[in-house]
Amino acid sequence: MTQVKHSPDFGLSHVLSLADDDVGAALRKGFHHFVALQRLMMPTASEWYPCGGYMMSPHSGMDYEPSMLAKQAVLFEACKDAKTVLEVGVHGGHSLLLALLANDSSTVVCMDIGAYGHTLPCVRYLQSQFPGRVLYIQGDSSAILPLVHATFDTIHIDGDHSYDGVKQDITNSLRLAKKDTIFILDDYYDGVERAVRDVGALEVIHVPNCAWTNCVALLTDAAKDAAKDAAKDAAKDAAKDAAKDAA
Ligand SMILES: C[S@@+](CC[C@H](N)C(=O)[O-])C[C@H]1O[C@@H](n2cnc3c(N)ncnc32)[C@H](O)[C@@H]1O
């Protein structure tokens, strides 16, 4: 059985020394949730190690990873004013926890292919702690995203990190965006970077300087126009359907 190291406090000392800004305060307030998630992840370590998450890396073992604070802050900020968040790639629920801590009244629709046995228990834990705020769909994002009919204030893409996988997730989530939707793409290197560039609908506006960095992106002007047209078409279709139903 794979045992991943952790200190007795799971890295709480790092969190206690963070500045008292929004993300620092939230991480302190929510640290017990992080520890609960880590405990749920331990039994399946042989399935997932060394795949990291927003709060841990192979380097930190099961402990909180302070060198990723800047990307945690970026996701937290992007979810602060978001009423609706979409997440692809849940794993142990670290980024999901950040999104939930960022705004007390948001809802998060999230999905994961379920590659690891702990994802469902971690989601169930967060659903119990943040009632009514997490809708989880287990399956392949390439099949699920086309079935989603809603728009989101923030879209976090952190699932299949291959070039083709990210390209497909970006393409499929464009129709779920509004003109001011904030996109966060994790592990902004290699395939992810190329996929963002090749899809061409997103403009990267910030890349924090930290380990395993993410990026913040917005729709380009051309993509905003396309989103507006799609929303108009959808409204027209809905009106036509309503008229047909009434006749
Ligand atoms: C890097 S982990 C996500 C980390 C997570 N956001 C966190 O902070 O802990 C990537 C996750 O994406 C999932 N995944 C991979 N391919 C996927 C796909 N095609 N559709 C949905 N989820 C996928 C994996 O099962 C894994 O749990």
The ligand as a Tripos MOL2 file, in Angstrom:
@<TRIPOS>MOLECULE
LIG
   27    29     1     0     0
SMALL
NO_CHARGES

@<TRIPOS>ATOM
      1 C1         -5.1580   17.3220  -11.5240 C.3       1 LIG1
      2 S1         -6.5730   16.5010  -11.0260 S.3       1 LIG1
      3 C2         -7.6470   17.8220  -10.4880 C.3       1 LIG1
      4 C3         -7.1920   18.4710   -9.2260 C.3       1 LIG1
      5 C4         -8.2840   19.1970   -8.4730 C.3       1 LIG1
      6 N1         -8.8170   20.3090   -9.2460 N.3       1 LIG1
      7 C5         -7.7810   19.6460   -7.1290 C.2       1 LIG1
      8 O1         -7.5230   20.8200   -6.9020 O.co2     1 LIG1
      9 O2         -7.6070   18.7710   -6.2640 O.co2     1 LIG1
     10 C6         -7.3210   16.0220  -12.5400 C.3       1 LIG1
     11 C7         -8.6490   15.3060  -12.3720 C.3       1 LIG1
     12 O3         -9.2850   15.2930  -13.6460 O.3       1 LIG1
     13 C8         -9.9560   14.0770  -13.8210 C.3       1 LIG1
     14 N2        -10.0980   13.8430  -15.2690 N.ar      1 LIG1
     15 C9         -9.1560   13.4430  -16.1600 C.ar      1 LIG1
     16 N3         -9.6870   13.3480  -17.3910 N.ar      1 LIG1
     17 C10       -10.9930   13.7130  -17.2930 C.ar      1 LIG1
     18 C11       -12.0680   13.8100  -18.2100 C.ar      1 LIG1
     19 N4        -11.9090   13.5200  -19.5060 N.pl3     1 LIG1
     20 N5        -13.2830   14.2120  -17.7490 N.ar      1 LIG1
     21 C12       -13.4760   14.5040  -16.4410 C.ar      1 LIG1
     22 N6        -12.4800   14.4350  -15.5200 N.ar      1 LIG1
     23 C13       -11.2550   14.0410  -15.9320 C.ar      1 LIG1
     24 C14        -9.1000   13.0350  -13.0950 C.3       1 LIG1
     25 O4         -9.8930   11.9270  -12.6810 O.3       1 LIG1
     26 C15        -8.5410   13.8610  -11.9240 C.3       1 LIG1
     27 O5         -9.3190   13.6570  -10.7680 O.3       1 LIG1
@<TRIPOS>BOND
     1     1     2 1
     2     2     3 1
     3     2    10 1
     4     3     4 1
     5     4     5 1
     6     5     6 1
     7     5     7 1
     8     7     8 2
     9     7     9 1
    10    10    11 1
    11    11    12 1
    12    11    26 1
    13    12    13 1
    14    13    14 1
    15    13    24 1
    16    14    15 ar
    17    14    23 ar
    18    15    16 ar
    19    16    17 ar
    20    17    18 ar
    21    17    23 ar
    22    18    19 1
    23    18    20 ar
    24    20    21 ar
    25    21    22 ar
    26    22    23 ar
    27    24    25 1
    28    24    26 1
    29    26    27 1
@<TRIPOS>SUBSTRUCTURE
     1 LIG1         1 GROUP 0 **** ****
